[in-house]
């Protein structure tokens, strides 16, 4: 049950793929005892790269973070689940949406959405220049 100051529990998405699970540790905290936003952002970048890496089939780089929303604080001991889906595949770039859910250590089995972001990755060649993304292979 939520109180006026606590977020509502949600169900995990079924239309996105679970791409990463991680538990933040005390070394990832700021002075207030919450997890650094930059740490969360780096984990989102890692999680966001999983699906594009399959599609790009080679080197790629993060080129844009179009939106990044922190909805709730992340705490030491939270089990974070990162869900992603490709929202757009262009000639050289892929846009992915990532949602992050926390399972609080004292509330096992209940989830709250803590972060969501939209990121774009570009396929690059060995010299770091944009390159065309290969056609999608049937059955993938």
C-alpha positions in Angstrom: 0.0 0.0 0.0 1.4 3.4 -0.8 1.2 6.4 1.4 1.0 10.0 0.1 4.8 10.3 0.1 5.5 6.9 -1.4 5.3 6.0 -5.1 2.7 3.5 -6.4 3.9 0.0 -7.2 3.8 -1.0 -10.8 4.0 -4.2 -12.8 7.1 -4.8 -15.0 6.7 -4.2 -18.7 5.9 -7.1 -21.0 6.5 -5.2 -24.2 10.2 -4.5 -23.6 13.2 -6.7 -23.1 15.0 -7.1 -19.8 18.6 -6.2 -20.7 20.3 -5.6 -17.4 20.0 -6.2 -13.6 22.3 -4.5 -11.1 22.5 -3.7 -7.4 24.0 -0.3 -6.5 26.5 -0.4 -3.7 27.6 2.1 -1.0 30.5 3.4 -3.2 27.9 4.6 -5.7 26.2 7.1 -3.2 26.2 10.8 -2.9 26.4 12.7 0.4 22.7 12.3 1.0 22.9 8.5 0.8 21.1 8.2 -2.5 22.8 6.7 -5.6 24.6 9.3 -7.9 22.5 10.3 -10.9 25.6 9.9 -13.0 26.0 6.3 -11.9 22.4 5.6 -12.9 23.0 7.4 -16.3 26.0 5.2 -17.0 24.0 2.1 -16.3 21.2 3.3 -18.5 23.8 3.9 -21.3 25.1 0.3 -20.9 21.6 -1.2 -20.8 20.5 1.0 -23.8 23.3 -0.3 -25.9 22.3 -4.0 -25.7 19.6 -4.0 -28.3 21.3 -1.6 -30.7 24.5 -3.7 -30.6 22.6 -6.7 -31.9 21.1 -4.6 -34.8 24.3 -2.6 -35.6 26.6 -5.6 -35.7 29.8 -3.7 -35.0 31.2 -0.6 -33.4 28.7 2.1 -32.3 28.7 5.2 -30.1 26.2 7.0 -28.0 25.4 10.2 -29.8 22.4 11.6 -28.0 20.4 11.4 -24.8 17.1 13.0 -25.9 15.4 12.6 -22.6 16.4 11.4 -19.1 13.9 11.5 -16.3 14.6 10.7 -12.7 11.3 9.8 -11.1 12.4 8.4 -7.8 15.7 8.1 -5.9 17.7 5.0 -6.2 19.0 3.5 -2.9 21.8 1.2 -1.9 20.6 -2.4 -2.1 17.8 -1.7 -4.6 17.7 -4.4 -7.3 17.4 -2.4 -10.5 15.9 -3.9 -13.6 16.5 -2.2 -17.0 14.0 -2.8 -19.8 14.6 -1.6 -23.3 13.0 -1.5 -26.8 14.1 -0.1 -30.1 11.9 2.8 -31.1 13.6 3.7 -34.4 16.2 2.2 -36.7 17.5 4.7 -39.3 20.2 4.4 -41.9 23.1 4.9 -39.5 21.5 5.3 -36.1 19.2 3.5 -33.6 17.0 5.1 -31.0 16.2 3.1 -27.9 13.9 3.7 -24.9 15.0 2.5 -21.5 12.9 2.2 -18.4 14.4 1.4 -14.9 12.5 -0.3 -12.1 13.6 -0.7 -8.5 12.8 -3.5 -6.2 13.4 -2.1 -2.8 15.4 -4.4 -0.5 12.7 -4.2 2.2 9.8 -4.7 -0.3 10.8 -7.7 -2.4 8.5 -8.5 -5.3 7.2 -4.9 -5.6 8.5 -2.5 -8.2 8.6 1.2 -8.7 9.7 3.1 -11.9 12.8 5.2 -11.0 14.1 6.3 -14.3 13.3 6.5 -18.0 15.4 7.7 -20.9 15.6 7.9 -24.7 19.1 7.4 -26.2 20.4 7.3 -29.8 23.5 5.3 -30.9 25.2 5.6 -34.3 27.0 2.8 -36.1 30.6 3.7 -36.8 33.4 2.3 -38.8 37.0 1.7 -37.6 37.9 5.4 -38.2 34.9 6.5 -36.1 32.8 7.7 -39.0 29.1 6.9 -39.3 28.4 3.8 -41.4 25.2 2.1 -42.7 23.4 -0.4 -40.4 23.2 -3.8 -42.1 19.8 -4.9 -43.2 17.8 -6.9 -40.6 18.2 -10.6 -40.9 14.9 -12.5 -40.9 14.2 -14.5 -37.8 16.0 -12.1 -35.4 
